[in-house]
Amino acid sequence: MINQNCSKCTKKLYKNVGIECSLCMSKFHKKCCTHQDMNIHKSTLAWYCSACNTFPFTQLSNHELIDLTNNPTAQNNKMKCFCCNKKIRKNFRYKNCISCKNPYHIKCSTKSVCNWMCSKCLFSDLPFSQITNNDLMLSFSGLSHPCQEFLKNLPKFDIKSLIDSLPGEHCQTDNFISDTIVSKYYTPLEFSKEKFNKQTFSIVHINIASLQSHIEELKIILKILGNPFDIIAVTETRLHEQIPLIDISIPGYDFKHTTTKTQNGGAGIYIRSTLDCDVVKSYSVSIENICETMFVEIKNKKQKNVIFGCIYRHHTTIDSFCNEYMTSTLQKIAKSKKVFVLLGDFNINLLDYSKHSSVSNFYDSISSYGFRPLILQPTRITSRSATLIDNIFTNQLACPSNGGNIITSISDHLMQFTFLDLLDKDHTTKK
């Protein structure tokens, strides 16, 4: 083959060396072309020399021009795709959303669309896109405006289960489910939509951080939940008199409580007015800077009576609490051979079972008397911690429990609840 000369430097070109203009068929050395010319040549697009191409890209088809302008190549390895969050490799093509300008892999976008918009920006233009799930469910449920305001600030948190802290145990999910215990998280609206067995006995507890200050919020959350609980236990009531200045009654319930001698503390129980019950004075005590407790016995004709105990432990040492109250109480419970449910704010983080001997001693002690915890995930949430300090215990090991935590913003504690098949509800009402 006859050698040709480069049309720019006039030096000889050898076989299969150089670049050929697609219009005038002139050939050029690669070194005589610009870096941009080389990129176009590598992209398999038609190339034109400077004499034939007065304006850049004038000879490109619309499809070729769109491919170059809308799908640039990455200049480094620091760029990430906003869809898959993986790196966009150097010299690989990508797309930019025309709205947010964020980069995406070609495979993570729609290839055939020129003015492409990512799904996030596209959905934001749709009607009602700014409405949260809670707002949507509230509109369907027809709840009042105070209920909507109450649900605005629900906490978010990471999950760690008690089952992870016990030796030889591990839970793969946020929710714990076994043959006899279900422990899950619910928002108030999720709880209201859940179908629980209405024939079982329902119990709920919350550390309310001043009952007089939050009684209206308690009434609102109970209205949203839509379940007439049989027992509503409240701790840290901060009640110093038997008859407080503010009305703390809840329609359809009788309230029994133990006052506190300290600034914080106090324990109380709302019992449905239809239930036949008595206060158990031997267990209901107020020990300054140690604990306050309130116990009631629900009478049952066809099954054993059940004693419910609401306990608030102050921030003293766990050993002091056990020595002053808990150990002797557990011994009396064992001798009575009755069915007990203990619930409240124990201020003992069971997630620290494997870290602190005082926690493991408390858990081992209460377990040795036949009690098991029914709440297995954190119950108090702050910006720095998530601890399991509120709980519900029962000495009926074979009794199924369907419960968990209800997310609420009344205090920095969540609500604990359970449905237990302990009482025959048809035979517990007053005559």
C-alpha positions as CSV (number, residue, x, y, z in Angstrom):
1,M,0.0,0.0,0.0
2,I,1.3,3.5,-0.9
3,N,2.2,5.6,2.1
4,Q,0.3,8.8,2.5
5,N,1.4,12.1,4.1
6,C,-0.2,13.7,7.2
7,S,-2.5,16.6,6.0
8,K,-1.2,18.7,8.9
9,C,2.6,18.1,9.2
10,T,3.0,16.7,5.7
11,K,5.2,13.8,7.1
12,K,4.6,10.3,5.9
13,L,1.9,8.1,7.4
14,Y,2.4,4.3,7.6
15,K,-0.2,1.6,7.2
16,N,-3.0,1.5,9.8
17,V,-1.5,4.5,11.6
18,G,-3.4,7.8,12.0
19,I,-6.9,9.1,11.9
20,E,-9.0,9.7,8.8
21,C,-11.5,12.5,8.3
22,S,-14.9,11.1,7.6
23,L,-15.7,13.9,5.1
24,C,-12.6,14.7,3.0
25,M,-10.9,11.3,3.7
26,S,-7.6,13.1,4.6
27,K,-5.4,11.3,7.1
28,F,-3.6,12.7,10.2
29,H,-1.0,11.6,12.7
30,K,-2.6,11.0,16.2
31,K,-0.1,13.4,17.6
32,C,-1.4,16.1,15.2
33,C,-4.9,15.8,16.7
34,T,-6.2,17.4,19.9
35,H,-7.0,15.3,23.0
36,Q,-10.7,16.1,22.4
37,D,-10.4,14.8,18.8
38,M,-8.9,11.5,20.2
39,N,-11.8,11.1,22.6
40,I,-14.4,11.4,19.8
41,H,-12.4,9.0,17.7
42,K,-12.4,6.4,20.5
43,S,-16.1,6.8,21.0
44,T,-16.7,5.4,17.5
45,L,-18.4,8.6,16.4
46,A,-17.6,10.1,13.0
47,W,-14.6,12.5,13.1
48,Y,-14.0,15.6,11.0
49,C,-10.8,17.6,10.5
50,S,-10.7,21.3,11.3
51,A,-11.1,22.2,7.6
52,C,-14.3,20.2,7.3
53,N,-15.8,21.0,10.8
54,T,-16.1,24.8,11.2
55,F,-18.3,24.5,14.4
56,P,-17.9,21.8,17.0
57,F,-20.3,18.8,16.6
58,T,-22.0,20.3,13.5
59,Q,-21.8,16.9,11.8
60,L,-23.2,14.9,14.7
61,S,-26.7,13.5,14.6
62,N,-29.2,14.4,17.3
63,H,-28.8,11.1,19.0
64,E,-25.0,11.3,19.0
65,L,-25.1,14.9,20.4
66,I,-27.5,13.9,23.2
67,D,-25.3,10.9,24.1
68,L,-22.3,13.2,24.5
69,T,-24.0,16.1,26.4
70,N,-26.4,14.2,28.7
71,N,-24.2,11.3,29.5
72,P,-20.7,12.7,30.3
73,T,-17.9,10.5,31.5
74,A,-16.6,10.6,35.1
75,Q,-13.3,12.3,35.5
76,N,-12.3,10.5,38.7
77,N,-13.4,7.7,41.0
78,K,-14.9,10.0,43.8
79,M,-18.3,10.4,42.2
80,K,-21.1,8.2,43.6
81,C,-24.5,7.1,42.1
82,F,-27.4,8.5,44.2
83,C,-29.4,5.3,43.4
84,C,-27.2,2.4,44.3
85,N,-24.6,4.5,46.3
86,K,-21.8,2.8,44.4
87,K,-18.9,4.6,42.8
88,I,-19.1,5.8,39.2
89,R,-15.9,4.5,37.7
90,K,-13.5,6.8,35.8
91,N,-14.4,7.3,32.1
92,F,-17.8,5.6,32.6
93,R,-20.9,7.3,31.4
94,Y,-23.5,8.7,33.8
95,K,-26.7,10.8,33.8
96,N,-27.6,13.9,35.8
97,C,-31.1,14.5,37.1
98,I,-32.4,17.7,35.4
99,S,-33.9,18.8,38.8
100,C,-31.5,17.9,41.6
101,K,-28.4,17.6,39.3
102,N,-27.3,14.4,41.1
103,P,-25.4,11.8,39.1
104,Y,-26.7,8.3,38.4
105,H,-25.3,5.2,36.6
106,I,-26.8,4.8,33.1
107,K,-28.2,1.4,34.3
108,C,-29.8,3.1,37.3
109,S,-31.6,5.6,35.1
110,T,-33.9,5.5,32.1
111,K,-31.7,5.2,29.1
112,S,-34.1,6.4,26.5
113,V,-35.2,9.7,28.1
114,C,-33.2,12.8,27.3
115,N,-34.4,15.3,30.0
116,W,-34.4,12.6,32.7
117,M,-35.6,13.2,36.3
118,C,-34.8,10.8,39.2
119,S,-37.7,9.1,41.1
120,K,-37.2,11.2,44.2
121,C,-37.7,14.5,42.3
122,L,-40.5,12.9,40.2
123,F,-42.5,11.8,43.2
124,S,-42.1,15.1,44.9
125,D,-44.1,16.7,42.1
126,L,-47.0,14.3,42.6
127,P,-50.1,15.4,44.6
128,F,-50.0,14.6,48.3
129,S,-46.3,13.6,48.2
130,Q,-45.6,15.6,51.3
131,I,-48.2,13.8,53.4
132,T,-46.8,11.3,55.9
133,N,-48.2,7.8,56.5
134,N,-49.5,9.0,59.9
135,D,-51.3,12.0,58.3
136,L,-52.9,9.7,55.7
137,M,-54.0,7.1,58.3
138,L,-55.3,10.0,60.5
139,S,-57.4,11.3,57.6
140,F,-58.9,7.9,57.1
141,S,-59.6,7.3,60.8
142,G,-61.3,10.7,61.3
143,L,-59.5,11.5,64.6
144,S,-59.7,15.0,65.9
145,H,-57.1,17.8,65.6
146,P,-55.5,17.3,69.1
147,C,-54.8,13.7,68.1
148,Q,-53.1,14.8,65.0
149,E,-50.9,17.3,66.9
150,F,-50.0,14.6,69.4
151,L,-48.6,12.3,66.7
152,K,-46.3,14.9,65.1
153,N,-43.1,14.2,67.2
154,L,-42.6,10.4,67.5
155,P,-39.0,9.4,68.3
156,K,-36.8,7.3,66.0
157,F,-34.1,5.0,67.4
158,D,-31.9,1.9,66.9
159,I,-33.1,-1.4,68.2
160,K,-31.2,-3.8,70.5
161,S,-33.0,-6.7,72.0
162,L,-32.7,-8.3,75.5
163,I,-32.4,-11.6,73.8
164,D,-29.1,-10.5,72.4
165,S,-27.7,-9.9,75.9
166,L,-28.6,-13.2,77.4
167,P,-25.9,-16.0,77.1
168,G,-26.2,-18.2,74.1
169,E,-29.1,-16.2,72.6
170,H,-29.4,-14.0,69.6
171,C,-32.3,-12.3,67.8
172,Q,-32.0,-11.6,64.1
173,T,-34.8,-9.0,63.8
174,D,-36.1,-5.9,65.6
175,N,-39.1,-7.8,66.8
176,F,-39.0,-10.8,69.0
177,I,-41.5,-13.6,68.4
178,S,-41.6,-17.0,70.0
179,D,-44.2,-19.6,70.7
180,T,-45.4,-17.8,73.9
181,I,-44.0,-14.2,73.6
182,V,-44.5,-11.6,70.9
183,S,-42.7,-8.3,71.6
184,K,-42.9,-5.7,68.8
185,Y,-42.9,-1.9,68.2
186,Y,-46.0,-0.1,67.2
187,T,-46.9,3.5,66.3
188,P,-50.2,4.5,67.9
189,L,-52.0,4.2,64.5
190,E,-50.4,0.8,63.8
191,F,-51.6,-0.4,67.2
192,S,-55.2,0.9,66.5
193,K,-55.3,-1.0,63.2
194,E,-53.9,-4.3,64.7
195,K,-56.4,-7.0,65.5
196,F,-55.8,-8.2,69.0
197,N,-57.8,-10.8,70.8
198,K,-60.4,-8.9,72.7
199,Q,-61.1,-11.8,75.0
200,T,-57.7,-11.6,76.6
201,F,-56.7,-9.3,79.5
202,S,-55.1,-6.1,78.3
203,I,-52.5,-4.2,80.4
204,V,-50.5,-1.1,79.6
205,H,-47.8,0.9,81.5
206,I,-46.1,4.2,81.0
207,N,-43.7,6.3,83.0
208,I,-45.6,9.5,82.7
209,A,-43.2,12.0,84.4
210,S,-45.9,13.8,86.3
211,L,-49.5,12.6,86.0
212,Q,-51.0,16.0,86.6
213,S,-49.0,17.6,83.8
214,H,-49.7,14.9,81.2
215,I,-53.2,13.5,82.1
216,E,-54.7,15.1,79.0
217,E,-52.0,13.6,76.7
218,L,-52.7,10.2,78.3
219,K,-56.4,10.5,77.5
220,I,-55.5,11.5,73.9
221,I,-53.2,8.5,73.4
222,L,-55.8,6.2,74.8
223,K,-58.3,7.6,72.4
224,I,-56.0,7.1,69.5
225,L,-55.2,3.5,70.5
226,G,-58.9,2.7,70.6
227,N,-58.5,-0.2,73.0
228,P,-60.2,-0.1,76.5
229,F,-57.3,-1.5,78.5
230,D,-58.3,-3.4,81.7
231,I,-55.3,-2.1,83.6
232,I,-53.5,1.2,83.0
233,A,-50.4,1.4,85.2
234,V,-48.5,4.8,85.6
235,T,-45.2,5.4,87.3
236,E,-43.4,8.5,88.4
237,T,-46.8,10.1,89.0
238,R,-45.2,12.7,91.3
239,L,-48.3,12.7,93.4
240,H,-47.7,13.8,97.0
241,E,-51.3,13.8,98.2
242,Q,-54.1,11.2,97.9
243,I,-56.4,13.8,96.3
244,P,-54.4,16.0,93.9
245,L,-55.3,19.5,92.9
246,I,-55.9,18.6,89.3
247,D,-58.5,16.2,88.1
248,I,-56.7,13.0,87.1
249,S,-59.7,10.8,86.6
250,I,-60.3,8.8,83.4
251,P,-63.9,8.0,82.6
252,G,-64.7,4.3,83.2
253,Y,-61.8,3.7,85.5
254,D,-61.1,3.7,89.3
255,F,-57.7,5.0,90.3
256,K,-55.5,3.7,93.1
257,H,-52.1,5.1,93.9
258,T,-49.2,5.3,96.4
259,T,-47.9,8.8,97.0
260,T,-44.2,9.7,97.0
261,K,-42.2,11.7,99.6
262,T,-39.6,12.7,97.0
263,Q,-39.8,15.1,94.0
264,N,-40.0,12.2,91.6
265,G,-41.6,8.8,92.0
266,G,-45.0,7.5,92.8
267,A,-47.0,4.6,91.4
268,G,-50.7,4.2,90.5
269,I,-53.1,1.9,88.6
270,Y,-56.3,2.7,86.7
271,I,-58.6,-0.3,86.9
272,R,-61.7,-0.6,84.7
273,S,-64.8,0.2,86.8
274,T,-66.5,-3.1,85.8
275,L,-63.7,-5.2,87.4
276,D,-64.0,-6.5,91.0
277,C,-60.8,-5.8,92.7
278,D,-59.2,-4.9,96.1
279,V,-56.0,-3.1,97.0
280,V,-53.3,-5.4,98.5
281,K,-51.9,-3.3,101.3
282,S,-49.2,-5.8,102.3
283,Y,-47.4,-5.2,99.0
284,S,-48.3,-1.6,98.4
285,V,-45.5,0.5,100.1
286,S,-43.7,3.8,99.9
287,I,-40.0,3.6,100.9
288,E,-38.3,7.0,100.6
289,N,-35.6,7.1,97.9
290,I,-36.1,3.4,97.3
291,C,-39.5,2.7,95.6
292,E,-43.2,3.2,95.5
293,T,-45.6,0.3,94.7
294,M,-49.3,-0.3,94.2
295,F,-50.8,-3.8,94.1
296,V,-54.4,-4.7,93.3
297,E,-56.0,-8.1,93.2
298,I,-58.6,-8.8,90.4
299,K,-61.1,-11.4,91.5
300,N,-62.0,-14.2,89.2
301,K,-64.7,-16.8,89.7
302,K,-63.6,-19.7,87.4
303,Q,-59.8,-19.2,87.5
304,K,-57.3,-18.0,90.1
305,N,-57.3,-14.4,91.2
306,V,-54.6,-12.3,89.6
307,I,-52.5,-9.7,91.5
308,F,-51.1,-6.8,89.5
309,G,-48.3,-4.8,91.0
310,C,-47.1,-1.4,89.7
311,I,-43.5,-0.6,90.8
312,Y,-41.4,2.5,90.5
313,R,-37.7,2.2,91.6
314,H,-35.8,5.4,92.4
315,H,-32.2,5.9,91.2
316,T,-30.5,4.3,94.1
317,T,-28.4,1.2,93.9
318,I,-30.0,-2.0,92.6
319,D,-28.7,-3.8,95.7
320,S,-30.5,-1.4,98.0
321,F,-33.7,-1.9,96.1
322,C,-33.4,-5.7,96.4
323,N,-32.4,-5.7,100.0
324,E,-35.1,-3.2,101.1
325,Y,-38.0,-4.4,99.1
326,M,-37.7,-6.8,96.1
327,T,-36.2,-9.9,97.7
328,S,-38.7,-10.1,100.6
329,T,-41.6,-9.4,98.2
330,L,-40.5,-12.2,95.9
331,Q,-40.3,-14.5,98.9
332,K,-43.9,-13.6,99.9
333,I,-45.1,-14.1,96.4
334,A,-43.6,-17.5,96.2
335,K,-45.3,-18.5,99.4
336,S,-48.7,-17.2,98.3
337,K,-48.7,-19.4,95.2
338,K,-50.8,-16.8,93.4
339,V,-50.6,-15.5,89.9
340,F,-48.7,-12.2,89.7
341,V,-48.0,-9.6,87.1
342,L,-45.3,-7.0,88.0
343,L,-45.0,-4.0,85.8
344,G,-43.5,-0.6,86.0
345,D,-40.2,1.4,85.7
346,F,-37.5,-0.6,87.5
347,N,-34.7,1.6,86.3
348,I,-32.6,-1.5,85.7
349,N,-31.3,-1.8,82.1
350,L,-31.7,-5.5,81.3
351,L,-29.7,-5.0,78.1
352,D,-26.7,-4.7,80.5
353,Y,-27.2,-8.2,81.7
354,S,-23.8,-9.4,80.5
355,K,-22.0,-6.2,81.5
356,H,-23.0,-5.4,85.2
357,S,-23.2,-8.0,87.9
358,S,-26.0,-6.1,89.8
359,V,-28.2,-6.3,86.7
360,S,-27.5,-10.0,86.1
361,N,-28.2,-10.6,89.9
362,F,-31.5,-8.9,89.7
363,Y,-32.6,-10.7,86.5
364,D,-31.4,-14.1,87.9
365,S,-33.2,-13.5,91.2
366,I,-36.5,-12.6,89.6
367,S,-36.2,-15.5,87.2
368,S,-35.5,-17.9,90.0
369,Y,-38.9,-17.1,91.4
370,G,-40.6,-18.0,88.1
371,F,-41.0,-14.6,86.6
372,R,-40.2,-13.9,82.9
373,P,-40.0,-10.5,81.1
374,L,-42.5,-9.9,78.4
375,I,-40.9,-6.7,76.9
376,L,-37.5,-7.4,75.2
377,Q,-36.6,-4.1,73.4
378,P,-35.6,-0.7,74.6
379,T,-38.3,1.3,76.4
380,R,-36.6,4.6,77.1
381,I,-35.1,6.5,74.2
382,T,-32.9,9.5,74.3
383,S,-30.5,11.1,71.7
384,R,-27.6,9.2,73.5
385,S,-29.0,5.9,74.7
386,A,-31.7,3.3,74.3
387,T,-32.3,1.3,77.5
388,L,-34.7,-1.5,78.6
389,I,-35.7,-0.2,82.1
390,D,-39.5,-0.6,81.9
391,N,-41.0,-4.0,81.8
392,I,-43.9,-6.4,82.5
393,F,-43.1,-9.7,84.4
394,T,-45.4,-12.6,85.1
395,N,-44.9,-15.9,86.9
396,Q,-47.2,-17.7,84.5
397,L,-44.6,-19.2,82.2
398,A,-47.0,-21.0,79.9
399,C,-49.3,-18.0,79.4
400,P,-49.0,-16.6,75.9
401,S,-48.2,-12.9,75.7
402,N,-48.9,-10.6,72.7
403,G,-47.3,-7.2,73.5
404,G,-44.5,-4.8,73.0
405,N,-43.9,-1.0,73.0
406,I,-46.1,1.8,71.7
407,I,-44.1,4.8,70.5
408,T,-45.3,8.0,72.1
409,S,-43.9,11.4,73.0
410,I,-45.6,11.9,76.4
411,S,-42.2,11.4,78.1
412,D,-38.9,9.9,77.1
413,H,-40.3,6.5,77.9
414,L,-42.4,4.4,75.6
415,M,-45.6,2.6,76.6
416,Q,-45.4,-1.1,77.3
417,F,-48.5,-3.3,76.8
418,T,-49.5,-6.9,76.7
419,F,-52.5,-9.1,76.1
420,L,-52.5,-12.1,78.5
421,D,-54.9,-15.0,78.7
422,L,-55.0,-14.9,82.5
423,L,-58.6,-14.1,83.4
424,D,-62.0,-15.2,82.2
425,K,-63.3,-11.7,81.4
426,D,-66.9,-12.9,81.5
427,H,-66.5,-13.8,85.2
428,T,-64.4,-10.8,86.6
429,T,-67.1,-8.1,86.5
430,K,-68.8,-6.6,89.5
431,K,-72.4,-7.7,90.2
